[in-house]
Amino acid sequence: MLFKQVKHLFIKEITFELRQKYAINGILLYVVSTIFISYLSFKKILNPSVWNALFWIILLFASVNAITKSFVQETKGRMLYLYTIASPRAVILAKILYNSFLMISLSLACFVFYSLFIGGLVQDITLFLIVLLLGSIGFSSVLTLVSAIASKTNNNFSLMAILSFPIMIPLLMTLIKVSKNAVDGIDWSVSYNYLLVLFLLNVIVFMLSYLLFPYLWKD
């Protein structure tokens, strides 16, 4: 039953997003514009640490812009309708799955454009893509839950920035560290612990969303 609800809600999210093509195009335009401005400023970055840090900063702000609207854009009427037809756990799971799909697509596009304009310095593409996958899921899980909390207030965007900042910092620092290993081509054994931390952070946020959202949903 839960799986069926998640499936239909996931399809609803995709359908709703396709009706607002300007939203997806706007996010993609933001990413490309930011990368192009970075290109005009730096031309080409030869320092791997700077290249890596700038990439994740661009992706972080892009993810905030992409996922902020997750619950904020939902009208009271639509929320009430969802409340009557679906369980709260199905709603939050569908949101996280859709936002993860959106973030993975956005991350890959960002990596491609970033490599074309700024230059590709990654020596271990496989490890970097794994980190990109875990980071995209982590960003989407954290920001979806924070968006749900912020939607209950009148000052949605400000509260979302305040709540997400302390949660995103440890995730972002771990991503920068392990992706730097991928850029430098360091042996995988050095990155195993960081990959485990990323995986556990995603599991913790996912479980917190699954367990706590029903209480937030009733408010």
N, C-alpha and C positions, 0 to 999 in steps of 0.2 A: 504493500500500500504506500509506504513512504517513498520507495523507489519510483513508483508510478507518478506520484505527486511531484517529486523532484524533476522527473523527465518533462512533464507538461509545463512546469514553471520555468525550466531551462529554455524550452522552446518559446515560451512567452517572452522571456528576456531577449532572445535573439530577434524575434518578430518585432518587438517594440523598438529595438535598437535600429533595425533596418528601416523602420518608418521614419527614423530621425537620422538620416545619413549624414546630415551636417555635423552631428556629434562626433561620429567616428572620423570623418574627414577633418574636423577641427582639431582633434587630438593628434592625428597624423601630421597635420600642418604645423602644429606646435613643435613636435619632435623634429621635423625636417628643418624648420626655421631656426630652432635652437642650435642644431648641429651646424647649419650653414653659417650662423653668426660666430660660432666657435671656430669654424674654418677660416672665416675672414679675419678673426682675431689672432689665431695661432698659425694658420696655414698648414703646418704639419707638426705634430707633437712627437718628439723622439724619446722623451722620458717615459718609461712604462708606468711609473707611479702616477704621474700627472694624467696620462692617457686613461688609465683605469679609474681614477677618482672622478674625473670629469664625466666619464661614461655613466657611472652609477648616480651621480648627481642629476644628470639630465633625465635618466630613467626614473629616479625617485619623484621628481616634480611632475613628470608625465603621468606616472601612476596615480598621484594625488588628483590630478585634473581628470583622469579617466574614471576613477572609482568614487570620487566625492559624490557624484550624482546617484549612486547606487540606491540609497534610501531617501535622500533629500528630494529627489524628483518625484517620488511617489506621493500622489494626492491622498488626502484623508479618505476620500471615497474609494479609491483603489485599495488602500490599506484595509479598510473595513471589509471590502469584498474578498480580499485574500484571507482575512481573518475567519470568514464564514465557510470557505471552501477548502482550505489547506491547513495542515499543521504548521506551527512555527518552525519546527526543525526542517521541514521540507522547504520552507521559504528561505531560511538562511543558507542551507546547503546549495540550493539552486543559485542563489546570489553569488556564493563563493565560487562555485563551479564556473558560472558564466564569467565572472570577473577574472578568474584564473585563465580561462580561455582567451579573454580579451588581452590580459597582460602578457601572456606568452606570445601572442601574435604581435603585440606592440613592441615587446622586447626584441624579438627577432628582426623586426623592421628597423628598430633603432640601431641594432648591432650592424646590420647591413649598410645603412646610410652612414653611420659613424665610421665604419671601416673604409667606405668609399671616399668620404670627404677628408677625414682626419688621418686616415692610414690604418692599416691592420698590423698590430704588433703582437697579436696572440699567437703563441707558439704551440699551445695545446688546445686546439679547438674543441675537442671532445669534453675535456674537463670544464672549459669555459661555458659550453652550452648546458652542461649539467647544472652548473652554478646559476646560470641564467634561468633555467627552469625552476629550481628551488627558490630563487629570489623572486621570480614572478608570482609563484604560488604564495610565498610569504607576504609580499606586498598586498596581494589581493585579499588574503585572509584577514590580515590586520586592519586594512583600510575598510573592508566591508563591515566588520564588527564595529569599528569606530564610527562609521557612517550611520549605522543603525542607532547607536547611542546619541550621536549628534542630532539626528533627525527629530528627537524628542524635545529639542529646545528651539528657541527662536533664533539663536545666533549659531546656525549650523556650521558654517565654514570656519569661523574662528575657533569654535570648540573642537572641531575635528582636527585642526592643526595642533591645538594644545594637547589633545589626548593622544594623538598618533606619534608626536615627536619622541617622547621617552620610550615608547615601545619600538619605534623604528630604528633608533640609534644602535642598539646591540645587533639587530639583524643586519643593518647596513654595514657596520664595522666588520662583521664576520664575512659578509659578501665581498667587501673590498679586499680583505686579507686573502681569502681563498682564490678569488679571481686573479689577484696579483701573482699567485703561484702558477696559474694557468698561463698568464701573459709571459712569465719568465720561463715557462717550460720545466718547472721543478717537478721532481718525481711525485707520483700520486700518493705515496705513503705519507708524505708531509701534510697532505690535505685531508686525509681520512677523518681526523678528529673534527675539522671544521665542517666537513660535509655532514657528519653525524649531528653536530650542533644545529646546523641549518634544518636538517630533517626533523629533529626533536622540537625545534622552535615552531615549525609548521604544524606538527602534530598537536602541540600544546595549544596554540591559537585556535586550531580547528576544533579541538575538544571543548575549549572554553566557549566558543561560539555555539556549538551544538548543545551544551548544557545550560548556558546562561541566557541565550536568546529567548527561550519561551517565557521567562520572567519579564524580560523587557517588552516582549510582544503583548503581554496582558495589560501593560500600562496604557 
